């Protein structure tokens, strides 16, 4: 993703055991939008960037508290920006 939209914070990252970067919340709900996805033959919820409409991954309802969500993201869609100290 090249648009620079702020999507996820490392404070919401967790080890899901899937091999994909996983987060329990977005930085801001308005930075992503969800779309129903039947491409794999089952209903999933695709996550897309609101600025550039890039495919980011999928969100599932088997994540940890406090949200119970698992945003399972494609690492190629993310740019990691170090925190300023």
C-alpha positions as CSV (number, residue, x, y, z in Angstrom):
1,X,0.0,0.0,0.0
2,X,1.5,3.3,-1.0
3,X,-1.1,5.9,0.2
4,X,0.3,6.3,3.7
5,X,-3.0,5.8,5.5
6,X,-2.5,5.0,9.2
7,X,-4.0,1.6,9.7
8,X,-2.7,-0.4,12.8
9,X,-0.6,0.3,15.8
10,X,1.9,-2.2,17.2
11,X,0.2,-1.8,20.6
12,X,-2.8,-3.7,19.1
13,X,-0.6,-6.5,17.5
14,X,-0.7,-10.0,18.9
15,X,0.6,-13.4,18.0
16,X,-2.3,-15.3,16.4
17,X,-0.4,-18.4,15.4
18,X,-1.5,-17.9,11.8
19,X,1.8,-16.5,10.4
20,X,0.1,-13.3,9.4
21,X,0.4,-10.0,11.2
22,X,-2.6,-9.8,13.4
23,X,-4.2,-6.9,15.3
24,X,-7.2,-6.6,17.6
25,X,-8.2,-3.1,16.4
26,X,-7.5,-0.5,13.8
27,X,-6.0,3.0,14.5
28,X,-9.3,4.6,13.4
29,X,-12.4,2.8,12.1
30,X,-12.7,5.4,9.3
31,X,-9.3,4.4,7.8
32,X,-10.5,1.0,6.7
33,X,-13.8,-0.4,5.2
34,X,-15.1,-3.9,5.2
35,X,-16.6,-5.9,2.3
36,X,-18.2,-9.3,2.2
37,X,-15.9,-11.8,0.4
38,X,-17.0,-15.1,-1.1
39,X,-13.9,-15.7,-3.2
40,X,-12.7,-18.7,-1.2
41,X,-16.1,-20.4,-1.2
42,X,-16.9,-19.3,2.3
43,X,-18.1,-15.9,3.7
44,X,-15.2,-13.8,4.9
45,X,-15.0,-10.1,5.7
46,X,-12.3,-8.4,3.5
47,X,-10.6,-5.3,4.9
48,X,-9.7,-2.5,2.5
49,X,-8.0,0.9,2.8
50,X,-10.5,3.8,2.6
51,X,-8.0,6.1,0.8
52,X,-6.7,3.8,-2.0
53,X,-9.1,0.8,-1.8
54,X,-6.1,-1.6,-1.5
55,X,-6.8,-5.1,-0.2
56,X,-5.3,-5.4,3.3
57,X,-6.5,-8.8,4.5
58,X,-9.5,-10.1,6.4
59,X,-11.1,-9.6,9.8
60,X,-12.4,-12.5,11.9
61,X,-14.3,-12.7,15.2
62,X,-11.9,-15.1,17.0
63,X,-9.4,-12.5,18.3
64,X,-8.5,-11.5,21.8
65,X,-10.2,-9.1,24.2
66,X,-11.0,-6.3,24.4
67,X,-12.6,-6.4,20.8
68,X,-12.6,-10.1,20.0
69,X,-11.5,-9.3,16.5
70,X,-8.5,-10.6,14.5
71,X,-7.5,-8.3,11.7
72,X,-5.3,-10.8,9.7
73,X,-3.3,-8.6,7.4
74,X,-1.2,-9.2,4.4
75,X,2.3,-8.0,5.4
76,X,3.0,-6.8,1.8
77,X,0.1,-4.3,2.3
78,X,1.8,-2.8,5.4
79,X,4.6,-0.3,5.8
80,X,6.1,-0.4,9.3
81,X,7.1,3.0,10.6
82,X,9.3,3.1,13.7
83,X,8.0,5.1,16.7
84,X,9.9,8.3,17.4
85,X,11.5,8.2,20.8
